Amino acid sequence: MRAIDETSMTLWMLVSHKHEFKAKIWTKESETLFDQNIKQFSNIVKVGESAFIYVTTLTFSQTLAEGNRYNYDITFTDGQGTCKNLQKLMPDIVYGNQKTPSFCFNKRIKNILHGSCRKPHHTSRDGMLSVDQTIAQSFENDTSPPDLLILSGDQAYIDDVAGPTLFAINQVIDCLGLFQEDLPGATVNNSKQLPTDEHCYYQRPALLPDNETTETVISYFFKGKKKPIFTSVNANNHLISFAEVIAMYALIWSPEMWRYTALNPENIAPQFATTYAEELKWVEDFKQGLSKVRRAMAHIPVYMIFDDHDVTDDWNLTRGWEDAVYNNAFAKRIVGNALIGYWLCQGWGNDVSKLSPLTEKLLPFFTATGITEHDKVIDILLHWDQWHYTLDTQPKVVVLDTRTQRWRSESSLSKPSGLMDWEALCDLQQELINQPAVIMVSPAPIFGVKLIETIQRIFTFFGRALVVDAENWMAHKGTASVILNIFRHYKTPPNFVILSGDVHYSFVYDITLKFRRNSPHITQITSSGIKNEFPARLLNWFDRLNRILFGTKSPLNWFTQRRNMTIRHRRPSNQQISTLLNGSGIGQVKVNHDCSEVDATVLLSNGEEVEFIKRD
């Protein structure tokens, strides 16, 4: 279930047959709001012989009422004349004694779940299970569930795939007949040759085109960097083809296709057997929770925005990176295929009407047998700059695109680009003017851990921004200046809530501006990752040194952008001194009507709830 407003709801489905589906939506009092065939309300994209993506927006016969619960169901008649609904197809998609899925509508936002960074084979439990548990408790206790779920980046790790997951991906491609493609500049002519290539598993860097252009690509991509896009340990199974990307999405949100896969090692070099076996344990654990993940995502509005791993690590980080990638046909195809997958499986459902101009351009290229003019599709997507969106809620939710509207450095190819350019920031300011309060979603924290930002700045000075992923709002002088001036503007909302992720740990800041009579109050809640964590020992040192060097009263702050603001850290309730929380889970934020009161908690995947305690 994707976007919901007072008059419509959007559903996303991946199905194996193009059936005649019928949807019904009704109130608790059995009053019908919708009961029709969904074909005329759907955009249907064929991505394989037995794979169809439906993005369906249903318009209600009357407006939804605040706080009410609504039931919905989808039925179809199979070839034998048997009528099946969601519960018959998927008995585990409902809670308790429910007969069908349902949702609560709230335009006034009070309770948000949010998080980022969900890597299937990470050695921790899946934080999305906490979403399911929270919704289940609302049914058990007859209380209001969270209003919406915001996923702020790295929902899919296209560039960091486990061997067992890639093995399953190849089986899904065969099972669904996902469309293959010719690969320009690659050592294999067509994507269907990838599974049988000796370098398919854990050795994909060898599949890069071997020519002078590629050498240029590598020199820009990876100069001094230990985890480049195609050649690192983490990227040794980097997805390449469109079929692989679609198969990945089929495997991360549903248990269905896992039932058609066997994970017995095959075509894997002996030296990687130990790695495969270790990854397999965590992939199996990930699989076990997917029925609950699917159930949760069928009961709550879900909104998404990309970050780098949804496409590839360091996506558009520097001007040099962009020049290298987009001037190489094979590298551009890899990035483009991931972006096609994002459009189809994530971005489209956020705001169907806003993306309709893009949809109208792209749909003619998707035929019954495959994608025609593949490179033209990618060019259209790379030029699209409207991935950001807003929700007409109270308070207003503003979701930022910090990946495709970069403020590129004019002085150096290796300096980090700003996360948003001048024009995008001006548009953002217009969205904020005269709002009483705003919830802003930024994939990367606007106010980061200053010690880590300082380390990134040092590496950037020596031309090594890619070494430390120097992607923070303060890394580019122009972007940093403009975003801070937006906060200082006299028409700025008096209360901001910023939701962010990216960094694989969680923290909460309360920020006020100095030397201004009516400073806005800014609460930034960073919740990361859903299934990912920071190296524990290293984070402890960063946390300790950051408190020593850049505490609230530290004079070193006068040498940073923080000299005109006061930042207070909230302490996690399970720690005595530390301000950074390391653990997989989902963030929960509760706000009052004007966001003057903000409570932040992380629902850890181990069942623990950690509240961030506000300082007096």
Steps between C-alpha positions, in 0.01 A plus 500: 500500500646833393363856502164571664310827522140600567377395156729220375743223579785353295585130497817339362495137388736263324297213353574206272186523284307789353166407657184707519534629853217652699552723804257580777534754781244539776449648846455320830126556453517317162454815296671447165745766378631314195397179324624472141741331264836672547626482140393853408659635819832320449827554322620152406861435401609162371854427626512129410309218339331434836556832679275805499531808720170669586494854637134561575337816633142449621272802543241482778132582461526718811780658701665305779426599858782587738598212729273238342604150400418374150505147364613412151536187289608393153344203324549325168356203318750239385479293183280239672240757603605501868485840670794572730570792729813616684441283807455185290813575305699612806343388831781674691416846362241575772526553876314293758135447411504736204340379179673756275776762524407845626647844566438807714483844344651799678569830333621640833831325556580397856692173474761422232721197447817565302837351420756425230771254401359147477769257386356146486818316595616727781568314825201643688126444510272685260368824651196480271369231736457777757259670258292182490511461876387859556201458267414164658497661847259768376254226403548314828457813713241666274716812472596721207784363289782722368378743233760417236834335431777708340801315356769760447757317289679175421184290493680277251875432500557473126878530542547273804345158441567172679598195299187304605280799406660524155453125460129547582479800265614288205232241579230768524605636161447155347178433689332827399669530162625850584611689191865474402703763316813552294779655705704764313871492577483193724701179470170312467274587209166450674383496860375142465867393488576644844389200716724254313804727485787382720515845659130526586538438874740708714712592194292753309781759472643275229188568294591866451589591139873478449594814309641848549158647572454262790841589639384861504178397670688312769746784559214741563278254685743358738804722541636409839174328596487160664139420408444602138181434311603185311825380657455499879423208726157650564429548130625166372141399422388842375180463297536583133186428298143625514382142563730468802368824650133398463574156647669668797186703572290183476716343771528780757133572572327165459565134587325380184789459257731355764272192493612436144871520573759255630817640649733206444834641383555471127758656273673658803880487521632296796678799653161666559328199659558624855366845419195346334427280802528794742275720289250218459426495875391864497316474168299207641418707808394790277271270300318380812366847579381604153139388544473745790673773300249454217212503749621824657541672163141404410362683806678836510565772239863465388708785354854464366793701366830372364852530633821374344471121553161494328709571189870465588744615767618862458230570242569853367739575790740710292505661156786269406290196593217620276731578208656155522180299536268674258763505225543122515218298341528198730530697824209722395289190423562357850402825669205545265359152562497566874321830440238326284444261789463790743241668279294184457524363853543803726472850358182452297279426800588817692303734274357345184363830365833683538683224314238474225710705248788258555267201476352619172849524349620161625206261464516477117849351529376204710363245254378141522849369423731741681626857525554671165762775470638412842756780502235759415295386801804552719568845352142606577533381859838666551355834388193473726540733800163469675555207734437720806143536625279635778208356696196718561485407866501700822781572553619499141753230407777604256714219356833611347686358202867534599639286216401638159499878559862537608689828533813399309839639590643730234850506645582128513382168359572329834319737737161381630193640331242675715202279582261752340570780255390865515182450298388198703563684826302801376208266420536351848477843659175567316355177642586615852384863499226579752456139610429471876713183516674267257623142505796485261649172375867521406676167420824638650501688834511878455679528834742211525755379753751784475809286561410273207425801279841644593675176402313504169606862445866412555487217247317728254777760535747239375271402210374178657128567550413154367713334769271613782168547317510875567127546450376743760317828472799700624749351249404759235525865603216619276250235607591539867457877488163489324342230717605684818364827361169327432479414868585863587236650269234697688221309322648165598261271691548540876535121542690256281527125531773350279496123436822356363703180473798384289766474771421159661453639852231709668505832686276796579592871506301800624623810317439872548660795325700758694462875455143478373202619701260231380714202414327199349522186708649217297492137611701265283439127545745274321393135494734257323513221415198279470733206442849642524736624770821698537820323620438512877852569625562774245168669577579502872822688431327744267230563759750559781727731300205692355368576851845615608587712197160628386282508810239773541746741664810406302688797348577283195140552388595860414713365215202315347158587356364442853638824641159664463291218644459295814477122460394282789527122480229276635631200690378146419317360804714185505827697531644722771722733298507406132289691252520257205291182489630204302240235418263388226138609538236747394459856627173621649423871527197643677412869462225732616297723267776760438809282562590702809517168686695217339564157650748270328548126556679220318321165497800267483473173313582312822175626657654779710352850482755779547370851561714806435479713815481875449736720702355785706 
